[in-house]
Amino acid sequence: MSFKGLHRGLLIALALPVLLMLAACGTKSSGSIVEGKVNVVTTFYPIYEFAGEIGGEDVNAINLLPVGVEPHDWTPRSQDIINTSKAQLFLYNGAGLEGWVPNFLKSLESDSKTKAVEVSQGVDYIMTDEEDGHDHGKAEEAENHAAEGSSDSLHTDPHTWVSPKSALIMAENIKESLIAVDPEHKAGYEERYNKLAERLQALDSKFETELAKMPNKEIVVSHQAFSYLARDYGLTQHAIMGLSPDSEPRGQDLVNLAALVKEEGIRYIFFEELVSDKLAKTLAGEAGVKTMVLNPVEGLTEAQEKNGDNYFTLMEKNLQNLILALQ
């Protein structure tokens, strides 16, 4: 295909709507407060899963994200404010993922005793000058940058949970927050957290061992969601789109990326099941390579939920696909 032909194909792909069909799993946003349990409101799937694992029978977890919504763009409804006002815990990722959180917390009922916890605290954040196409987390980032003396042009990459190393830190933060609001059940939280941590450590070790064997280290992905995974396991990420999966790339960027795929001998372009694969397929077609799934684990599809998939099964599939692509 000629440069003009590729450019035309990319423009057509860019003109197609990016279908964001992200479905958060588990309790839908209509979840209700249960008396006699620790009510925990979470903002999206991985936090919901970890809170449920650690909380066990002592916790009633309510996941805010409704089916069909992508976490970068979502904003809460009035019922979400009411539920969260009555909950003991509100767990959110932070790092700029949920830019609506500061105003949301100000909107809680005046007598609310809800403890809000940013569960990514303690993760070594990755800063990027990549625009995400939205203003999520700008207020939060501005405060962080003022405190740290960071450049205004930098943004925090919020996709912390995609690396098992970061997920371990997040799980510990969730455990500590549960103990803080419900010390009576500390032993149970500790026991269940230890089991979860063992599984995360085993997953981390498997990623380290298997990816260290791979002769190739370059991956091309749909959106810039794998920076923590790449950093922690020695990979280099090239993203078609920015921090948000609906931020539009420039045609020239895609032309350059197609050239890089050919030069580096990259054999697969990764796409996400929950986001349109049009651009990934356009790029793969031009470069003469195949496409394959790499999941940012922001939620489950209905099929995955029925299949009993979770953070661990999706990350295992990610590892197997990385091994296949990097050989």
N, C-alpha and C positions, 0 to 999 in steps of 0.2 A: 504494500500500500504506500502511496506517495505521501509526502508531508501534508499536502493539501487534502488528500483523502482522509488521512488520520484526523486532521484538524476538523474536517466536516463531520466525521463520525463522532468525535468528542463533543462537538457542539450539539449534535442531536441527543447524545446521552445526557449532556448537561441540561438540556431543555426538558427532559423527562422528569416528572416529579419524583423526588426521593421518598419512597414509601416507608415511613417509619412505623413498623408494625411490632414494636417492642411490647411484649406482654409480660408484666410482672407476675410472678407466680404466687401461689399460696393465698392467704386471706386477701380478699379484694378490699378496695378502699371503703366498702360499706361495713367493714368489720366493726363490732361494737364493744364497748367497755364491759368487762366481766367483773362483778364484785367478788372479793375474796382472793383475787390473784393480782400479781404485779402486772399492770397493763403497760405494755411497751409499744410505742408507735415508732415504726421505722420508715425511712424514706424510699428505699428500693430493695431489690431482691437479696443481694449477698448479706446485707445487714440483717434482714428479716430471717434468713436461714440460720445465721450464726446465733442470733438472739434466741431463736427457737431451740436450737441445739443445746445452748448453755442453760437456758431458762427451764427447759423441760416442763413438767406439770405445774411448776410454780408460776409460770408466766403465760399471759395471754398476749400474743403478738399481733399487732394490726399493721399491715403494710399499706402505706398511703397510695402508692402508684396503682392506678386502675389499668385494666387490660387495654393494650393498644397505645400506650403512651411511652415516650422516650424520656429518660430521667433528666436530660439536659434542659428540656423545654417545659417540663411540667410545672404547674402552679396549683396550690391547694384550694379546696372549696371550703365553704363555711362549716360543713359537717366535720371536715378534717380538723378545723380549729376547735370545735366543740369536743371531739374525741380526745384530742391531744391535751386540752385543758384539764381533762379528768384523769389522764394517764399519770403514772409515776415517772415514766421515762420517755424521752423523745430522742431517738438515736438517728443521727444523720452523718453522711460521709464527711462533709466539709471539703476543704481544699478547693472551694469554688464550684463544686458540682451543683449544689442547690442554692442558687443565688437568691431565692425567695425566703430563705430561713430567717434573716434578721427581722424582716417585716412580719413574718409569720409568728415569731416568738413575741413580738410586741402586741400582736392581736389576741393572744391567749387571754382567757378570762382573768380578771384582776385578782381573784382569790386562788388562782391555779398554783399548785405546788410542784408542777412538772419540772423535772431535772433534764435539761438539754445537754447532750454529750456529742461532741464532734469526734467520731470514732477513729478518724485517720490521724489524730494527734500522735506525734511520736514517729510517724513515718518520715523518712528523709525525702522531702518533696522534690520533684523535678520541676524546674522552671523552664518555660519555653517562650519564645517570641512569636509562636504560632497563634494567629487569630482563630477564634472558634466560631465566628459568625454570629455570636450572641453576646449578651452582656451579663451572662450568669456569673455570679460571684464577684462582680466588680467592686461593690462596696466592701466586701470582706477582703478582697485582694488589696484594695487601696490601704486598708488599715494595716494589713500584714506588711506591705511594702514600706509604709511610713515607719513602722517599727524596725524593719530590717534594713532600711536604707536601700531597698531594691529599686531597680530601674522601673519606671512606669510602663515601659514597653514589654515587660515580662508578665506572664500569666502562670499560675500554678496548674500543672497537669493534674486533674482530679482522679485519674483512673488507677488509684492506689491498689484496689482489691485484686487486680488482674495478676499480681505477683503473689505467690504463696508466702513470701517473706513479709510483705506488707500485711497480708491477710492475718498472719499470726499476731502482729501488733494490734490490729483492729479487734480481733477476737479477745485479746487480753483486756483491751479498753472496755469492751462490752461486758465482760465478766466483772471487772472492777465496778462498773456503773450499776450492775445488778446488786452486787454486795452492798454498795453505798445506800441504795434505797430499800434493801430488804436483807439486813444482816442476819436475820433469823435463819435464812436458808443458805447461808454462806457455804456450808460443807457441800451441799448439792451442786451449787454453782461451780465450786472449785473442782469437784469430781468430773462433772460433765465438760467443763472447760479443758481439763487435762486430757480427756479423751479426744476432744476436737483438736487440741494443739498437737497431739501425737500424730493425728491424721494429716494435719497441715505440714508438720515437720517431715513426714514421710514423703508427701507430695513434693515439697521443696527439694529434698535429697534426690528424688527421682528426676526432677527437672535438671538439677545441677549435673548429675551423673550422665544422663542420656544426651543432653545438649552439648556437653563438653566433648563428646565423641564425634560430633558432626563436623564434616570438613567445611561446610558453608555456614555463614553466619548472617547473611542478608535476607530480610523478609520485606515483602511489599504487602501492605494491608489497606483495607477500605478507609478506616479513619484512625486518627492518632490515639489509639486506646491502649497501646501495648508498650509504652515507654518504660514502665516499671519492670515488666517482664523482660524486655530487651536488656535493660541495665543490669538486672540481677542475674541474668543467665548468659551474658556475653554475646547478645545479638545486636544487630543494627536494623532499626525500623525505618522504612520509607512509606509514608502515608499518602494515599490519594486525596483524602479530605483531612481537615484539621481536627481540633479537639472535639468538635461536635460532628456527628455523622451527617448533618445536613448543611454543613458549610461547603460552599461551592468552590472547587478548585479552578484554577485558570487553565485554559486549553494548553498554553505553553508549558505549564508544569507537568501536564500529563504527557506531552510530547517528550519532555526531558526524562520523565520516568520510564517511558517505553524504551528509550535509548539505554537507560541504565540497566533495565531488565536484560536486554540483549548483551550488553557489555559484560555484566557480571555472571551471565549464564544462569539467571534465576529461572526456575522451572514452573513455579506456581505463583499466582496472585491470590491472596487471601481475601475472602469476603465474609460478611456476617449474615446469618440467616434472618435476622430481624430488621435488616436495612436493605434497600434495593441494591441488587448486584449489577445494575446496568453499567456503571463506570468500570467496575472490576472486569466485567466481561469484554467491554470495549478495549480496555488496555491489554487484556490477555490475548484477544484476537489479533491486535496489531503486532504484539511481541511474539506471537506464535507459541504461547504457553497455556497451561491449564489453570483452572480456578479451584480453590478448596476453602473449606470453612476454617476460620479462626474466630472463636467466640469470646467477646469481651465480658461475658457473664453478667450482663446488666439485667437479665430476666430470663424466664423460660417461655418457650412457645407452648401452646396448648398440648401439642404432641409430646413435647419433652416432659411436661408436667404429668401427663397420663403414663408416660414411660418410667416415671420415678426418677428422672434426672435431677441432679442438684449441682452445687458448686464443684464437687469432687469429680463427678462423672464428666461434666463439661470440660474441666481442666485436664482430665486424663485424655479426652478426645483431642483437645488442643495439642497436648504433648505428642500424641501419635501422629497428628497431621504435620506438626513441625519436623518430626523425625523423617517423615516421608519427603517433605519438601526440601530439607537441608542435606540430604544424602548426596 
